[in-house]
Structures are given as C-alpha cells and as structure tokens.
C-alpha cells in the first residue's frame, strides 16, 4: 500500500445532490481550477483489484469469457443485428410492412443502437425513455439502479408516415437505396415537441446549431419508438469500415491484449503532439497507480460533424501517421471510429460520449476543455462554460463507475521547442495554437513550430487543404465561365 498526497482545486463539494442513492464522487486525479483555495487530499493508492469475472455474450449466451473489463450498462451488452440465418426472412417480412425512409443521421443512430453503444437501450426511444433522457439525463432500471443517457436517440416521422402506419405494430426502416435496414417492433408514436427538445438538449434555441439545422428543424412532427431488429451490420463502404469496431469487438481486443485498464480519448480534430503528451502522460499515471497494462482507445467521432470540421477520412489518415511516426505506441493503442453523430451540446453531450465508452469496456475517460462545445451560433462567445463539461462528468448520475481524467493544459513551449504542460510561472514562454489556428496554418501552407505535430501527420493536413483550395479554384473558374 502506498500513501500519496494530492492537492487539487474544487468547487463541487458543497453542491446539492438530488440523487440520494448515487452520492457525489470526488473526480479521480482531478485538476479543477475555479476555486481560489487549494484543498489537500490524502489518497490511499493500492494495486488495482483483479476484477476477473465471467461475462455472457448476447450473441452466444451459453458462452462466457474471462475479462478484467467493467460491465456494460445494464449488465449485458445489447446487440441488435440479426444472425445470418434470419436475414432473408426479415427482408421478406419487411416487404409486407409499412415503411419509413431513413436519412443519413438516422442510419448512424441505427448503427449506434445495433452495436450496443447505447446499452441497455434496445431501439429508438419510446416516450417514457425520451422523457427520462430529456429531463433527468438518465434511465432508472427495474432494479432501481441508474444508467446515464443524456441525448435523445429518437426517430422522427411525418404526418403522412403516421397515417400510413395506422394500427400496425411493426414498421420497416428503409435505407437511402430503398432496401430494408431494420424492423422496428412494438412501436409507440408520440408528439415531437422540437422546441422543448432543442432547449433541453442545448440550453439554447438560437438559429445556427448544426445538428438542429441538419436533423431536427426539417424533421417530422412525430417520434416513433420501439424495439429494433437490424437485418445486417451497418457498413459504409468508404474504406474505413475496418476501423469501425463494435463494443463487442473492442472488448475482445482489450482482452486479447490483456488490458487491466482502458482509457478512452475522443476527438474530432487531428492529433497534435499536445494530445499525444496528454495520452502518454495518462498511461504513465495509470502505471504509477499499479495497473500493469493500460490500453489507450483513441476514438475519433465518425458520424455527422459540422461543415468546417476536418473530414473523417483525412483525420483517420492523420491518426495513422501519428502511430507510424511513433508519437503513440501501436502496441498499447487501439484506434477505432465511434459512429455517433455529433450534437455540439457541451456538458449534456459529453455524458453520452463517456457513457458509450463504458459499454466498450473503458473505465477511464479523458475530458478536456469545453468538451463537445462550440462557439455561440449568433454571438462572439463560447456556447458553454469551458470548465463545465469536466465538472458535470464528475457528478453525473449513472457514470459512477467511470473514472474521469481531466485534461492538463498543454501548449507549445517556445523554450523547449515542443508541446509541454502549461507552466503559469512562465506563461510568456507558451504559445497556444487553437484548432482554428492549426487549420489556418495548413490552409496557407505555413508550417507550425517544430514539435507541434509529427511531420507525417502535418503533411496529411496540408495535402487535404491544398486539394480543397484547388477544388474551390476550379469551381469559381467554372462559375465565372
């Protein structure tokens, strides 16, 4: 047993807590800064317990495997893809049912649900589930336990769709090509109050919220929920499907590598050396805590993103170069794509990002400044307080078993000529390079300071923006002609 004293800043200890059965947690190795008074906390660190347990597979209920990973929400991973032997019969059944045509974002949510990222949710939300999500950010299970669920996973339909469904209890869900993707059973249809949904999810109803404009404003006046049965695995055939590892596949890979801790890092931007410093430092800290083989899940978001974000294929190529250049260790890193669409809903959405990684087996989650945030769509300010995401995660009901690892701020050290953790005592020596500034460097062909990003990764970005400018030039010339 080792004794350690940790000083940290916290303003959360006096907050009222409305969930008596789920007491507040002290954030694991927290580095909060809003309070001017440092608190000293003595932690007793022991070697992590060996939590080896047999876990049933929902695909093969009679088969158990030995794992050191935490359980998924609800105790068992939900997997909704039909076995190959049932698929032709399901296609035939779908052809006899009323149908709903899915948009691309709907397909992404079918993907999320089908693989169990939203476990224990078994389909698009019915009204009771929707209300719990919207008002409490969590579900209360039959046994009284609470699981986190902060984003509505819903399917909208039009008045015409509702009329065509009539009294039917099942509907077929059709993909963009017109073929059946899934069947939704034991359905429930209820009103889609868009203003309430937007206000409660974003805390804002200003025009210009990307997900709202893409998926909610043009949506129908009704929501339809039910149990989902997906006919076959969702594939995009974009050359990236091998990165789209399901929670089941990730858990198998973690077990194969004999991971005794999994720490997840989500991003929607290219990886620079400051990100890598944070991830490598996190692994060092876990080793010091007594874990023997912590594995990093580098898990970029792969669903809908706003137009000015770097496209997924470019980000994945850049991440590949980061591993090839040795900035991250391929032996202790797994790169996958998280298929969820992006809401940019700040503290509300970051709970969803963390909860989904529990289902993939992660027991540590790295959270940074302004997670899932964006600039206000109509005013020159951040939409959310940049510190609120990590504070909310440390208190969120249903996330008690997940250890939250807040960012330590990294910036470019002009003396050491590399990315380093920010030292306030010599703040004049540090250069902060935002994502916007990084993209502007790449667009203009200007190189960032040496040590900001690995050369191979930087070349991927420069090549992308060069090709983009060439396309814009051709388009303008064509319009002019």
Secondary structure, 3 states (H helix, E strand, C coil): CEEEEEEEECCCCCCCCCCCCCCCCCCCCCCECCCCCCEEEEEEECCCCCCCEEEECCCCCCCEEEECCCCCCCCCCCCCECCHHHHHHHHHHHCCCCEEECCHHHHHHHHHHHHCCCCCCCCCCCHHHHHHHHHHCEEECCCCCEEECCCCCCEEECHHHHHHHCCCCEEEEECCCCCEEEEEEEEEEEECCHHHHHHHHHCCCCCCCHHHHHHHCCCCCEEEEEEEEECCCCCCCCCCHHHCCCHHHHHHHHHHCCCCEEEEECCCCCCCHHHHHHHHHHHHHHHHHCCCCEEEEEEEECCCCCCCCCCHHHHHHHHHHHHHCCCCCHHHEEEEEECCCCCCCHHHHHHHHHHHHHHCCCCEEEECCCCCCCECCCCCCECCCCCHHHHHHHHCCCCCCCEEEECCCEEEECCCCEEEECCHHHHHHEECCCHHHHHHHHHHCCCCCCCCCCHHHHHHHHHHHHHHHHHHHHHHHHHHC
